[in-house]
Amino acid sequence: MHVAAGQSAAKGEESIVSDVKRASAAGIAALSILFAPNIDALAADKAALQQKGHVFAEASADVSSSRVS
């Protein structure tokens, strides 16, 4: 009888762990859906800023070279 009770408890724990894993996966999926648009917007902002940085660096180099000439 003790063996059966132990097996039942182990199956109950496995069920709880399985439920927690499913809930965690669902939570992560929900968060990724919520934050994905923001991440895409941040990536676009970063690309735009990098492009502006390259343009600024080129303009600065042009100004510096014209002063030297």
N, C-alpha and C positions, 0 to 999 in steps of 0.2 A: 504494500500500500504506500509506503514511503517513496518507493521508486516512482510510482505513477504520479504522486503529488509533485515530486521533483521535476519530472518530465513536463508536467502541465505548467509548472511555474516557468520553466525554461522556454516553453512555447509562448507563454504570455509575454515574457521579456522580449523574445524575438519579434513578436507582433508589435510591441510598443516601439522597438527600435525601427522596425519597418515603417510604422506610421510617422515617426519623427523624421526619417529620411525623406519620405514622400512630402511631408509638410515643408521641410527645408527646401527641397527642390522646387516646390510650387512657389515658395516665398522668393527664392532667387529669381525664378522666371518672372514673377510679378515685378520685382525691383528692376530687372533689366528692361522690361517693357516701359516702366515709368521713366527711367533715366536714359534710355537709349537716345531719344531725341536731343536731350541736353548734351550728351556725349558727342553726337554728330555736330551739333552747333558749336561746341567748343573746338572740335577738330577743324571746322571750317574757319572759325575765328583765328585759330593758331596759324593755319595756312595763310590767311589774309595778312596777319601780322608779320609772318616770315617774308611774304612777298614785299610788303611795305619796307621791311628792314633791308632787303636786298636793294630796293630802289633807292632808299636813303643812303646806303653804303656806296652805291654807284655815283649818286649825286655828290656825296662828300668827296669821293675820289676825284671827280671831275673838277670840283672847286679847288681842291688841293693842288692838282696838276696845273690848273690855270694860274694859280698864284706863283708857282715855281717858275713858270715860263716867262 
